[in-house]
Amino acid sequence: MSIPIEMNVIEAPGILLKAESQPYWKIYSAISEEVRKIRIIHKDSPYVGITEHAFDEGTKLAIMINYSPSSINTSILLKEGWKVDKVVYGEDPIKKYKAYECSIAANDAMILYIKRE
């Protein structure tokens, strides 16, 4: 990333949350596109970050972090053949067709196990 953009974000708290803000997340989305293709879990909110931690070939722990100061409802999609097995922390997601609707409190997280079906 370009240092002036990074410094602008660091020096202006909340700048990324304003409606008129530049969508810097789109830059990171484009840069990480190839890596995200191999992930099991995908989300639709730019304010939610996800990490996946493998236990074995058929089990992963997913940590979803809401980086905004407001509660967020976001949809997640799992790759074909995977399902949410257990919620360790946070509200249970609601299954809607192929997606799961997740509600994550402000500056909070959701931790869940996903397994192969």
N, C-alpha and C positions, 0 to 999 in steps of 0.2 A: 504494500500500500504506500501511497504517497504520504510523507510525513505531514505536510500542511493539512491534509484532510483529517488525519488522525489527531493532530493537535487541535483542530477546530472542534472536534467531537469531545475531546478531553476537557477543553477549557470552557465549554458551554453545557453545563448539566441540563439534562432533559431535552436537548436539542433533537434527538432522534425520535422523540415521542410526540412532537408537535405535528399537526396536520400539514402545515406548510413546509416541513423539513424535507431536505433532499433525501431520497430513498437510498441511502448508502448501503443498506442491506442488499440491494440488487447487485452491487459490485461483488460482495462476498458470496452471494448466491451463484453468480457466474463463475467465480474462481473455484468454488467447491463443487461444481456440478458433477464432474467425473467421480469424485470420491463419494458423493451422496448416492450415486447410482447403485453402489454395492450395499447400501444400508437396507435394513429390514423395515425400519419404521420411517415414515415421511409425514410431515405436518404442513399445515397451510398458513400458519401465522409467523411473520418475521420476528415477532417478539418472544418466540419460544425457541429455546435451544435444546437439542437432544444429543445425548451420548449413548452409545450402545456398548455393553460390556459382556463378552462371551464367556459362558461357563463351560459349554461344550458345543458340539455341532447343532444341537437342537434346543438350546436354552440361552437366552440373553436377558440381561437386566437393562432396562431402558430408563434413563433419567431425563425427565423433561423439566426445564427451568423456565419459568415466566419471568422475563427480564423487565417487565413493565410495572409501574406502580398501580395498575388497575387489574382487576380479575379479568381473565381471558377465557373464552370458549374457543377451542380450536378442534379441528378434525384431524385425525391421524389415519393413515392408511398403512396396512402391513402388506409386505410382499405375499403373493399367493402361497398358501400352505402354512402360514403363520397365524397365531391367535394370541390375544391377551390371556395369560394364564392366571395371574394373581396381581393384585395391587398391594404394594408394600406401604406406600404412603400416598395420601391424597384421596380424592373422591373416585369411586368406580366409574370408568368410562361407560357410556351408553352406546351399545352396538346399533348402528343404523345402516342397513344394507351392507356394503363392503367397508364402511368407515366406522370409526369410533369417535364419538363426541366427548371431548375432555374439557372439564372446567378446572382451571388452576387459579388459585388465589393470587393476589398481587404479590410480586417478589417472592413467590413460593415455588414449590416443585411438585411433581408427581413421579413416583418411582414404581415401575411395574415389571413383572416378568413376562416375557413373550416366549412362546414355544412353538415348535413345529407341530403341525396337526398330524 
